[in-house]
């Protein structure tokens, strides 16, 4: 009997190694892709071929919230979401085909290219009805991670919010609050789990109005 249980345990362990969870598979691929040196020239070509039809040539995305603004985003954030989608750790039927159509090197190249694009300032915004409340909520629950100007932090895989469309932010925040986004950041889930719909509207409308300061131009 003991031998049988040992054999069963060995089979289970082998199956787990052969078929890792989506989260583990994504973590493994993310580590590989982050170790690659990105080439923004190839990144531009691959982005134009695989991504620009939805996210636009300048990475500005769509104000209706269907596709996010990607320009200026931290590479680790782009790569984490892409590897999550490829592994099934984040459900996104629209993105799945595009995510799997590129190589790991292409992912690294595209992510670096996007980082170098300037963040557009004409993103979609909300009605502006609850901005005072949004400011209070942002300072209390979001500022410590996302920063004063929505600059995020690549060290903690915290995305840039500046320039992001209101309707995209609203949809994602609602999904995270309601437990519909599988790869939600636990800190984010904890921060907004008690928010009312009006509070989500307030804070995401405020977020959509964040603007990162322009970097000084380098002297020639």
Buried (B, 14 or more C-beta within 10 A) or exposed (E): EEEEEEEEEEEEEEEEEEEBEBBBBBBEBBEBBBEBEBBBEBBBBBBEBBBBEBBBEBBBBBBEBBBBBBBBBBBBBBBBBBBBBBBBBBBBEEBBEBBEEBEBBBBBBBBBBBBBBEBBEEBBBBEEEBBEBBBBBBEEBBEEBBBEEBBBBBEEBBBBBBBBBBBBBBBBBBEBBEEEBBBBBEEBBEBBEEBEEEBBBBBBBBBBBBEBEEEEEEEE
